[in-house]
Amino acid sequence: MKRQIRIGLITSRGGHLFQLNQLASFWKRYERFWVTDRGLDTDYFLKNEKVYYGFFPESRNIINSIKNLFLALKVLSAEKPEVLISSGAGIAVPYFLIGKFFYKTRLIYIEPYDFIQYPSLTGKIVYNFVDLFLIQHHFQKKWYPKAEFWGKLL
């Protein structure tokens, strides 16, 4: 019997979480887990989901980035996902690095819709090693020429 594909949804709270939640018709078909931050929005959107809580703030915080790197080793070792999906922010970086280089996990990154005047830091970091980089606005193509546009989540 073939094992069902397991996916990991890695996201910060707020708009990043909301954008991934817009893909519920896709991710509900798979075994899944989430990595995010505690908050009212995560309690609401993820009340019946398997959730791991990362260390926040994660962007531009070296201590929490290191903690998240070790947490990523632990979570990915236990979950063994075939695919990781993220719409940011910085929490994606340690999971994508560990997933790609230790577990050969397929990586999908969705550049947040609101980054049209400049690229996100997370997008710049993961762009060259993800398997699929999606943009939500055609303006984003100038920073990510190999990215694909599949539509908007907002």
C-alpha positions in Angstrom: 0.0 0.0 0.0 1.4 3.4 -1.0 1.8 5.9 1.8 -0.2 9.1 1.4 1.9 12.2 0.8 2.7 14.3 3.9 3.1 18.0 3.7 4.4 20.6 6.1 2.9 24.1 6.0 5.5 26.5 7.5 4.3 30.1 8.2 4.3 33.1 10.4 1.0 34.3 11.9 -1.1 37.0 10.3 -1.2 37.5 6.6 1.2 34.7 5.8 -1.0 32.2 7.7 -4.1 33.7 6.0 -2.6 33.2 2.5 -1.8 29.5 3.2 -5.2 29.0 4.6 -6.6 30.2 1.3 -5.2 27.0 -0.1 -7.3 24.8 2.2 -9.0 23.0 -0.7 -5.5 21.8 -1.7 -3.8 20.9 1.6 -6.9 19.3 3.2 -6.4 16.4 0.8 -3.1 15.4 2.4 -1.6 14.3 5.7 -0.2 17.5 7.1 1.3 19.4 9.9 1.9 23.1 10.5 4.8 25.1 12.0 3.8 28.6 13.1 3.5 31.0 16.1 0.9 31.0 18.9 -1.9 33.5 18.5 -5.7 34.0 18.2 -5.5 33.6 14.4 -3.6 30.3 14.6 -6.0 29.1 17.3 -8.9 29.9 15.0 -7.6 28.7 11.6 -5.7 25.7 12.9 -7.9 24.4 15.7 -8.2 20.9 14.4 -4.7 20.7 12.8 -1.4 19.3 14.0 0.7 22.3 15.0 4.3 22.8 16.1 5.1 26.2 17.5 8.4 27.8 16.5 10.4 30.5 18.2 9.3 34.1 17.3 10.1 36.7 16.4 12.0 34.8 13.7 13.0 37.4 11.2 16.3 39.1 11.9 16.7 37.3 15.2 19.7 35.1 15.3 18.9 33.4 18.6 15.4 32.3 17.5 16.8 31.4 14.0 19.2 29.0 15.7 16.5 27.6 17.9 14.2 27.1 14.9 17.0 25.3 13.1 17.2 22.7 15.8 13.4 22.5 16.1 13.3 22.0 12.3 15.7 19.0 12.7 13.4 17.5 15.3 10.1 18.2 13.5 11.3 17.0 10.1 12.9 13.9 11.5 9.6 13.0 13.2 7.2 14.0 10.4 9.3 13.1 7.3 7.3 15.2 4.8 7.6 14.9 1.1 6.8 18.5 0.5 7.2 21.8 2.5 5.1 24.8 1.6 5.5 28.3 2.9 4.4 31.9 2.2 6.9 33.2 4.7 8.3 34.7 6.7 11.6 33.9 8.3 10.4 30.6 9.9 10.5 29.1 6.4 14.3 29.4 6.1 15.5 26.8 8.7 12.8 24.3 7.7 13.6 24.7 4.0 17.4 24.4 4.6 17.0 21.2 6.7 14.3 19.8 4.4 16.3 20.3 1.3 19.8 19.3 2.4 19.0 16.5 5.0 15.8 15.0 3.7 15.6 15.9 0.0 12.1 17.4 0.7 10.4 19.2 -2.2 10.0 22.9 -1.4 7.3 25.3 -2.6 7.6 28.9 -1.7 4.9 31.5 -2.3 6.1 35.1 -2.3 3.6 37.1 -0.2 1.2 39.2 -2.3 2.1 42.5 -0.5 5.8 42.4 -1.6 5.5 44.3 -4.8 7.8 47.3 -4.2 10.7 45.1 -3.1 11.4 41.4 -2.6 11.0 39.7 0.8 14.1 38.7 2.6 12.9 35.1 2.9 12.1 35.1 -0.8 15.7 36.3 -1.6 17.2 33.6 0.6 15.2 30.6 -0.7 14.8 31.6 -4.3 17.8 29.7 -5.7 17.2 26.3 -4.0 13.4 25.8 -3.9 11.7 23.4 -6.3 8.9 25.8 -7.1 8.8 29.5 -6.5 5.4 31.1 -7.0 4.6 34.8 -7.2 1.2 36.3 -6.7 1.8 39.5 -8.6 3.4 40.1 -12.0 5.5 42.9 -10.6 7.4 40.3 -8.6 8.8 38.8 -11.7 11.5 41.5 -11.9 13.1 40.0 -8.8 12.3 36.4 -9.5 12.6 35.8 -13.2 12.3 32.0 -12.9 9.2 32.2 -10.7 5.8 31.1 -11.8 2.6 33.0 -11.5 -0.4 30.7 -10.6 -2.7 33.4 -9.4 -3.4 35.4 -6.2 -4.3 34.1 -2.7 -5.8 37.4 -1.6 
